[in-house]
Amino acid sequence: MNYADQLKHPIFKVASQIVTENNLQAYVIGGYVRDLILNRPSKDIDIVVIGNGLELAKKCAEKLRVKKVSTFERFGTAHFVYKGIEVEFVGARKESYRSDSRNPIIENGTLVDDQNRRDFTINALALDLHKDRLGELIDPFNGIEDLEKGLLRTPLNPIQTYSDDPLRMMRAIRFATQLDFKIEISSLEAIKKEADRMKIISMERISDELNKIILSDKPSRGFNLLQSTNLLKQILPELELLMGIETIQGKSHKDNFHHTLEVLDNIAITTSDLWLRWSAILHDIAKAPTKRFDPEIGWTFHGHEELGARMTPKIFKRLKLPMDQKMKFVQKMVRLHLRPIALVKENVSDSAIRRLLFEAGDDIESLMKLCNADITSKNEIKVKKFKKNFEIVMTKLKEIEEKDHVRNFQPPIDGSEIMEYFNIGPCSLIGEIKSHIKEAILEGKIANNHDEAFQFMTEVAQTLGLSTNKD
């Protein structure tokens, strides 16, 4: 089988010329070959060289007029970027592992050694770069057939493969999710047996794979695999605690784990924003610790949105996710996710809309996407009714914002003006007056402008015993 006609990128023409002129052995290998055969876009090219990859990298970079080449002498590897494509050159190697580390002991090896160390048969595919054999497929593990079957299989014994490098278990689930492939049964069983080995992997590496699963077209597939292979309880035990349905006195609650995955899939249709997808994952995360049974009304989860918001930074910190505005965004989404749903269920007041706009600010569209995705039910009539009411809320949000401008609310009167008018220094009364003005605007008692706010301020001041510097 030959793929010479598909090696169109300039790097292959240059590399082939240099390989042939210098009588080298070099091959395109791994993900690029897999994606080329699957007709998927790829931004990474891996070239394996029998011997040292540094010289080939330098010569290719020179021909392509690439100025910056990163070299790693100790490992015999080099890397550069050419027109947005990451190109890595590595010497063929074989690896052995210690039981307490995923960092291998590396030795020079043959192409066969290099293919043996690959995680999956579909990632062990190689194409020859020598001009006489350009594009010739080297496929010792029948990876082509696995691609056709949509199957993930390890080249060697899966127990050994996953024990050597436990991150491969996360990669198996990530590839299965991204490519919509099945994991071979023996490989799936091996992941279950070796799940505890994940403890030697840094959380940064785990979260990187987890985020790739979350960004796939149907992330629920990955989370179901993580749960069934015992990996989820090590990574995100709070999510697994949402599993199951409990029934008391004939009253049941829904399975909040599967509901969460449904919301995640729903929002994945509308956005590729990783942090909004994380908001879907965590929106009901506190339902396990807040679950209570009331004989009168059934199951309740009172305050789960507030507790979930408090749990969010702890989860982000443990998973080594960014503790910056991204975390605060997710926290805000978790805290506010019930608010629009409550508006859908009730007659919508202008005051409730103003408060939602005030609290959500520029994130209101994201919040509405999350809440729309959160409308799940097996009762299609119920869903249609909620969706229709949701459109009413959306329209009302737009109307109120155009009229009252409370999104990212800034008070029409600031503290300096209050101090000057009443001839007072900094004190708690200033905050109290500003709070009264804000509440009056949100309740619709006064318009969001300076004149009405100023008049209201003087009225409030009288009740607080303040006199102006004009008195």
C-alpha positions as CSV (number, residue, x, y, z in Angstrom):
1,M,0.0,0.0,0.0
2,N,1.5,3.4,-1.0
3,Y,0.5,6.9,0.0
4,A,3.1,8.9,-1.9
5,D,0.4,10.9,-3.7
6,Q,-0.9,12.1,-0.3
7,L,2.4,13.4,1.0
8,K,1.9,16.8,-0.4
9,H,3.3,19.0,2.4
10,P,6.6,20.7,1.4
11,I,8.3,19.2,4.4
12,F,8.0,15.7,2.8
13,K,9.5,16.8,-0.5
14,V,12.5,18.4,1.3
15,A,12.9,15.5,3.8
16,S,12.7,12.9,1.1
17,Q,15.4,14.7,-1.0
18,I,17.8,14.9,2.0
19,V,17.1,11.3,3.2
20,T,17.7,10.0,-0.3
21,E,20.9,12.0,-0.9
22,N,22.4,11.0,2.4
23,N,21.2,7.4,2.3
24,L,19.3,7.7,5.5
25,Q,16.3,5.8,6.9
26,A,13.5,8.1,8.0
27,Y,9.7,7.7,8.2
28,V,6.6,9.8,8.9
29,I,5.0,8.0,11.8
30,G,2.1,8.2,14.2
31,G,-0.8,10.6,14.4
32,Y,-0.1,12.3,11.1
33,V,-0.2,9.0,9.1
34,R,-3.4,8.0,11.0
35,D,-5.2,11.3,10.2
36,L,-3.9,11.3,6.6
37,I,-5.6,7.9,6.1
38,L,-8.7,9.0,7.9
39,N,-8.8,12.2,5.9
40,R,-8.6,14.3,9.1
41,P,-6.7,17.6,9.5
42,S,-3.4,17.4,11.4
43,K,-1.1,20.1,12.7
44,D,1.7,17.8,13.9
45,I,4.2,15.8,11.8
46,D,6.5,13.3,13.5
47,I,9.5,12.0,11.6
48,V,11.4,9.1,13.1
49,V,15.1,8.7,12.0
50,I,17.2,5.6,12.4
51,G,20.0,7.1,14.3
52,N,20.1,10.7,15.3
53,G,17.3,13.1,14.3
54,L,19.2,16.3,14.8
55,E,21.1,16.5,11.5
56,L,18.0,15.8,9.4
57,A,16.1,18.4,11.3
58,K,18.8,21.0,10.8
59,K,19.1,20.3,7.0
60,C,15.3,20.4,6.5
61,A,15.1,23.6,8.4
62,E,17.8,25.2,6.3
63,K,16.1,24.1,3.0
64,L,12.8,25.4,4.3
65,R,14.4,28.7,5.6
66,V,13.2,28.0,9.1
67,K,15.4,30.1,11.5
68,K,14.5,28.6,14.8
69,V,15.2,24.9,15.5
70,S,14.9,23.6,19.1
71,T,17.3,20.7,19.7
72,F,17.5,18.2,22.5
73,E,21.0,16.6,22.2
74,R,20.5,14.2,25.1
75,F,17.4,12.6,23.4
76,G,18.6,13.0,19.8
77,T,15.4,15.0,19.0
78,A,14.7,18.3,17.3
79,H,11.6,20.5,16.6
80,F,10.6,23.4,14.5
81,V,7.4,25.1,13.3
82,Y,6.8,25.5,9.5
83,K,3.8,27.5,8.4
84,G,1.8,26.6,11.4
85,I,2.8,22.9,11.4
86,E,4.7,21.5,14.3
87,V,7.5,19.2,12.9
88,E,9.4,16.9,15.3
89,F,12.4,14.7,14.4
90,V,13.3,11.9,16.8
91,G,15.8,9.1,16.6
92,A,14.2,5.6,16.6
93,R,14.3,4.2,20.1
94,K,13.3,1.4,22.4
95,E,12.1,1.9,25.9
96,S,12.0,0.1,29.3
97,Y,10.2,1.3,32.4
98,R,10.5,1.1,36.2
99,S,7.4,0.3,38.2
100,D,7.4,3.7,40.0
101,S,7.8,6.0,37.0
102,R,6.4,6.6,33.5
103,N,9.8,8.1,32.4
104,P,11.4,5.4,30.3
105,I,15.0,4.3,30.1
106,I,15.7,5.1,26.4
107,E,18.1,3.3,24.1
108,N,18.8,3.7,20.3
109,G,16.6,1.3,18.3
110,T,15.3,0.2,15.0
111,L,12.0,1.2,13.3
112,V,10.5,-2.0,14.7
113,D,11.6,-1.0,18.2
114,D,10.1,2.4,17.7
115,Q,6.8,0.9,16.5
116,N,6.7,-1.5,19.4
117,R,6.8,1.3,21.9
118,R,3.7,3.1,20.3
119,D,0.5,3.2,22.3
120,F,-1.9,1.9,19.6
121,T,-1.7,0.1,16.4
122,I,-3.3,3.0,14.5
123,N,-0.5,5.2,15.9
124,A,2.3,2.8,14.8
125,L,1.7,3.3,11.1
126,A,4.8,4.6,9.2
127,L,5.4,5.9,5.7
128,D,8.9,5.7,4.1
129,L,10.5,8.9,3.1
130,H,13.3,7.5,0.9
131,K,12.6,8.5,-2.7
132,D,12.8,4.9,-3.9
133,R,10.1,3.8,-1.4
134,L,8.3,7.2,-0.8
135,G,4.9,6.7,0.8
136,E,5.3,2.9,1.3
137,L,3.3,1.9,4.4
138,I,5.0,-0.1,7.1
139,D,2.3,-1.6,9.3
140,P,3.6,-4.5,11.5
141,F,0.4,-4.6,13.7
142,N,-2.3,-4.4,11.0
143,G,-3.2,-0.9,12.1
144,I,-4.9,-0.3,8.7
145,E,-7.5,-2.9,9.5
146,D,-8.0,-1.4,12.9
147,L,-8.6,2.0,11.3
148,E,-11.2,0.4,9.0
149,K,-12.9,-1.4,12.0
150,G,-12.8,1.7,14.2
151,L,-10.8,-0.2,16.8
152,L,-8.2,0.9,19.4
153,R,-5.7,-1.9,20.1
154,T,-2.3,-1.9,21.7
155,P,0.7,-3.2,19.6
156,L,1.9,-5.4,22.5
157,N,0.3,-6.8,25.7
158,P,-2.2,-4.1,26.9
159,I,-1.4,-4.8,30.6
160,Q,2.3,-4.1,29.9
161,T,1.5,-1.1,27.6
162,Y,-0.7,0.6,30.3
163,S,1.5,-0.3,33.2
164,D,4.6,1.1,31.5
165,D,2.9,4.4,30.7
166,P,-0.5,4.8,32.5
167,L,-1.3,8.1,30.6
168,R,-2.0,5.8,27.6
169,M,-5.2,4.8,29.4
170,M,-6.4,8.4,29.2
171,R,-5.2,8.6,25.6
172,A,-7.2,5.4,24.7
173,I,-10.4,7.0,26.0
174,R,-9.5,10.3,24.4
175,F,-9.0,8.7,20.9
176,A,-12.1,6.5,21.4
177,T,-14.1,9.7,22.0
178,Q,-12.6,11.9,19.3
179,L,-12.6,9.2,16.6
180,D,-15.8,7.4,17.8
181,F,-13.7,4.2,17.9
182,K,-14.2,1.2,20.2
183,I,-11.5,0.0,22.6
184,E,-10.7,-3.7,22.2
185,I,-12.2,-5.7,25.0
186,S,-8.8,-7.0,26.3
187,S,-7.5,-3.5,26.3
188,L,-10.6,-2.2,28.1
189,E,-10.2,-4.9,30.8
190,A,-6.5,-3.9,31.1
191,I,-7.4,-0.3,31.8
192,K,-9.7,-1.4,34.6
193,K,-6.9,-3.6,36.1
194,E,-4.3,-0.9,35.8
195,A,-6.4,2.1,36.8
196,D,-4.5,2.6,40.1
197,R,-1.3,3.2,38.1
198,M,-2.7,6.6,37.2
199,K,-1.4,7.8,40.6
200,I,2.1,8.2,39.2
201,I,0.9,10.6,36.4
202,S,1.1,14.3,37.0
203,M,-2.4,16.0,37.2
204,E,-1.3,18.4,34.5
205,R,-0.9,15.6,32.0
206,I,-4.2,14.0,33.1
207,S,-6.1,17.3,32.8
208,D,-4.7,17.9,29.4
209,E,-6.2,14.6,28.1
210,L,-9.4,15.3,30.0
211,N,-9.8,18.7,28.3
212,K,-9.4,17.0,24.9
213,I,-12.1,14.6,25.8
214,I,-14.3,17.5,26.9
215,L,-13.7,19.3,23.6
216,S,-14.7,16.4,21.5
217,D,-18.0,16.3,19.5
218,K,-19.7,14.0,22.0
219,P,-17.8,14.2,25.3
220,S,-20.3,12.0,27.2
221,R,-18.8,9.0,25.4
222,G,-15.5,9.7,27.1
223,F,-17.0,10.2,30.5
224,N,-18.9,7.0,30.4
225,L,-15.7,5.2,29.5
226,L,-13.8,6.9,32.3
227,Q,-16.5,5.8,34.7
228,S,-16.7,2.2,33.5
229,T,-12.9,1.8,33.6
230,N,-12.6,3.1,37.2
231,L,-10.6,6.1,36.1
232,L,-13.3,8.8,36.9
233,K,-13.2,8.1,40.6
234,Q,-9.5,9.0,40.6
235,I,-9.9,12.1,38.6
236,L,-13.3,13.6,39.4
237,P,-14.9,11.5,42.2
238,E,-17.5,14.3,42.8
239,L,-19.0,13.5,39.4
240,E,-19.2,9.8,39.9
241,L,-21.1,10.4,43.2
242,L,-24.0,11.8,41.1
243,M,-24.6,8.3,39.7
244,G,-27.7,6.3,40.6
245,I,-31.4,6.7,41.3
246,E,-32.8,6.4,44.8
247,T,-36.5,5.8,45.6
248,I,-38.3,6.4,48.9
249,Q,-42.0,6.1,49.4
250,G,-42.4,5.7,45.6
251,K,-40.6,9.0,44.9
252,S,-37.5,8.9,42.8
253,H,-34.9,11.5,41.6
254,K,-33.2,11.4,38.2
255,D,-29.7,10.0,37.7
256,N,-27.8,13.3,38.0
257,F,-24.6,11.8,36.5
258,H,-26.3,10.9,33.2
259,H,-28.3,14.2,33.3
260,T,-24.9,16.1,33.6
261,L,-23.6,14.2,30.6
262,E,-26.7,15.0,28.6
263,V,-26.3,18.7,29.4
264,L,-22.6,18.5,28.4
265,D,-23.5,16.9,25.0
266,N,-26.3,19.5,24.5
267,I,-23.9,22.4,25.1
268,A,-21.2,20.8,23.0
269,I,-23.6,21.3,20.0
270,T,-23.7,25.1,20.6
271,T,-20.2,26.0,21.8
272,S,-16.5,24.9,21.6
273,D,-15.7,27.0,24.7
274,L,-13.9,24.7,27.0
275,W,-14.8,26.6,30.2
276,L,-18.5,26.7,29.3
277,R,-18.3,23.0,28.8
278,W,-16.7,22.7,32.2
279,S,-19.6,24.7,33.6
280,A,-22.0,22.1,32.2
281,I,-19.9,19.3,34.0
282,L,-19.9,21.1,37.4
283,H,-23.4,22.8,37.3
284,D,-25.0,20.1,39.5
285,I,-21.8,18.8,41.1
286,A,-23.1,19.5,44.6
287,K,-26.3,17.6,44.2
288,A,-24.8,14.5,46.0
289,P,-24.0,16.4,49.3
290,T,-27.2,18.4,49.2
291,K,-29.6,15.6,48.5
292,R,-32.4,15.3,51.1
293,F,-35.8,13.5,51.2
294,D,-38.8,15.4,52.3
295,P,-41.9,13.2,52.8
296,E,-44.1,16.1,51.7
297,I,-42.4,17.1,48.5
298,G,-39.9,14.3,47.7
299,W,-36.2,14.8,46.9
300,T,-34.6,18.2,47.3
301,F,-31.2,19.6,46.5
302,H,-31.5,23.0,48.2
303,G,-28.5,25.2,47.8
304,H,-26.6,22.9,45.4
305,E,-25.8,25.9,43.2
306,E,-24.1,27.8,46.0
307,L,-22.3,24.8,47.4
308,G,-21.2,23.9,43.8
309,A,-19.8,27.4,43.3
310,R,-17.7,26.9,46.5
311,M,-16.6,23.5,45.4
312,T,-15.4,24.8,41.9
313,P,-12.1,26.4,43.0
314,K,-11.2,23.3,45.1
315,I,-11.8,21.0,42.0
316,F,-9.8,23.3,39.7
317,K,-6.9,23.5,42.2
318,R,-6.8,19.7,42.5
319,L,-6.9,19.2,38.7
320,K,-4.3,21.9,38.2
321,L,-6.7,23.9,36.0
322,P,-6.2,27.6,35.8
323,M,-7.2,29.5,38.9
324,D,-7.7,32.8,37.1
325,Q,-10.7,34.3,35.3
326,K,-11.5,31.0,33.7
327,M,-12.2,29.4,37.1
328,K,-14.2,32.5,38.2
329,F,-16.3,32.2,35.0
330,V,-17.1,28.6,35.7
331,Q,-17.9,29.4,39.3
332,K,-20.3,32.2,38.2
333,M,-22.0,29.8,35.8
334,V,-22.5,27.2,38.5
335,R,-23.8,29.8,41.0
336,L,-26.3,31.3,38.5
337,H,-27.4,28.3,36.5
338,L,-30.8,28.0,38.2
339,R,-31.8,31.6,37.8
340,P,-32.9,31.6,34.2
341,I,-34.7,28.3,34.7
342,A,-36.6,29.8,37.6
343,L,-37.7,32.7,35.3
344,V,-38.9,30.2,32.7
345,K,-41.1,28.5,35.3
346,E,-42.7,31.8,36.7
347,N,-44.2,34.9,35.4
348,V,-41.2,37.0,34.4
349,S,-40.9,40.3,36.3
350,D,-38.8,43.2,35.0
351,S,-37.1,43.3,38.4
352,A,-36.0,39.6,38.2
353,I,-34.6,40.2,34.7
354,R,-32.7,43.3,35.8
355,R,-31.1,41.3,38.7
356,L,-30.1,38.5,36.4
357,L,-28.5,41.0,33.9
358,F,-26.7,42.7,36.8
359,E,-25.2,39.5,38.2
360,A,-24.4,37.8,34.9
361,G,-22.9,40.9,33.2
362,D,-21.1,40.1,29.9
363,D,-21.5,36.4,30.6
364,I,-25.3,36.5,30.2
365,E,-25.2,34.8,26.7
366,S,-23.1,32.0,28.1
367,L,-25.4,31.5,31.1
368,M,-28.4,31.3,28.8
369,K,-26.7,28.7,26.6
370,L,-25.9,26.6,29.7
371,C,-29.5,26.9,31.0
372,N,-31.0,26.1,27.6
373,A,-28.7,22.9,27.5
374,D,-30.0,22.1,31.1
375,I,-33.5,21.6,29.9
376,T,-33.7,17.9,29.7
377,S,-36.6,15.5,30.0
378,K,-38.0,12.4,28.4
379,N,-41.3,14.3,28.2
380,E,-41.1,16.1,24.9
381,I,-44.1,18.2,25.6
382,K,-42.5,19.5,28.8
383,V,-39.3,20.3,27.0
384,K,-41.1,22.2,24.2
385,K,-43.0,24.2,26.8
386,F,-39.8,25.1,28.6
387,K,-38.0,26.0,25.4
388,K,-40.9,28.2,24.3
389,N,-40.9,30.0,27.7
390,F,-37.1,30.3,27.4
391,E,-37.5,32.3,24.2
392,I,-39.8,34.6,26.1
393,V,-37.1,35.2,28.7
394,M,-34.5,35.8,26.0
395,T,-36.7,38.4,24.4
396,K,-37.4,40.0,27.7
397,L,-33.7,40.2,28.6
398,K,-33.0,42.0,25.4
399,E,-35.8,44.5,25.9
400,I,-34.9,45.3,29.5
401,E,-31.2,45.7,28.7
402,E,-31.9,48.1,25.8
403,K,-34.2,50.1,28.1
404,D,-32.4,50.1,31.5
405,H,-28.7,49.3,30.7
406,V,-28.1,47.3,33.9
407,R,-25.7,44.8,32.3
408,N,-22.3,45.5,33.8
409,F,-24.1,48.0,36.0
410,Q,-22.1,51.0,37.1
411,P,-23.9,53.3,39.6
412,P,-24.9,56.7,38.2
413,I,-23.5,58.3,41.3
414,D,-20.1,57.4,42.8
415,G,-18.7,57.7,46.3
416,S,-16.8,60.9,45.5
417,E,-20.0,62.8,44.6
418,I,-21.8,61.5,47.7
419,M,-19.0,62.7,50.0
420,E,-18.8,66.1,48.3
421,Y,-22.6,66.7,48.4
422,F,-23.0,65.7,52.0
423,N,-19.6,67.0,53.2
424,I,-18.5,63.7,54.7
425,G,-15.5,61.5,54.6
426,P,-15.2,57.8,53.7
427,C,-17.7,55.8,55.9
428,S,-20.3,53.0,55.7
429,L,-23.1,55.4,54.9
430,I,-21.6,55.8,51.4
431,G,-21.9,52.2,50.6
432,E,-25.4,52.1,52.2
433,I,-26.6,55.0,49.9
434,K,-25.1,53.4,46.8
435,S,-26.8,50.1,47.7
436,H,-30.2,51.8,48.1
437,I,-29.7,53.5,44.6
438,K,-28.7,50.1,43.0
439,E,-31.8,48.4,44.6
440,A,-34.1,51.1,43.4
441,I,-32.8,50.8,39.8
442,L,-33.0,47.0,39.8
443,E,-36.6,47.2,41.3
444,G,-37.6,49.7,38.6
445,K,-38.4,52.4,41.1
446,I,-36.1,54.9,39.3
447,A,-34.5,54.9,35.9
448,N,-30.8,54.2,35.5
449,N,-29.7,57.8,35.0
450,H,-28.0,60.5,37.0
451,D,-30.9,62.8,37.6
452,E,-33.3,60.3,39.0
453,A,-30.6,58.6,41.0
454,F,-29.5,62.0,42.5
455,Q,-33.1,62.9,43.5
456,F,-33.5,59.4,45.1
457,M,-30.1,59.9,46.9
458,T,-31.4,63.1,48.6
459,E,-34.5,61.3,49.8
460,V,-32.6,58.3,51.2
461,A,-30.2,60.7,52.9
462,Q,-33.0,62.2,54.9
463,T,-34.0,58.8,56.3
464,L,-30.4,58.3,57.3
465,G,-30.2,61.7,59.0
466,L,-27.7,63.2,56.6
467,S,-27.8,66.9,55.6
468,T,-26.1,68.5,52.6
469,N,-23.3,71.0,52.6
470,K,-25.8,73.4,51.2
471,D,-27.9,73.4,54.4
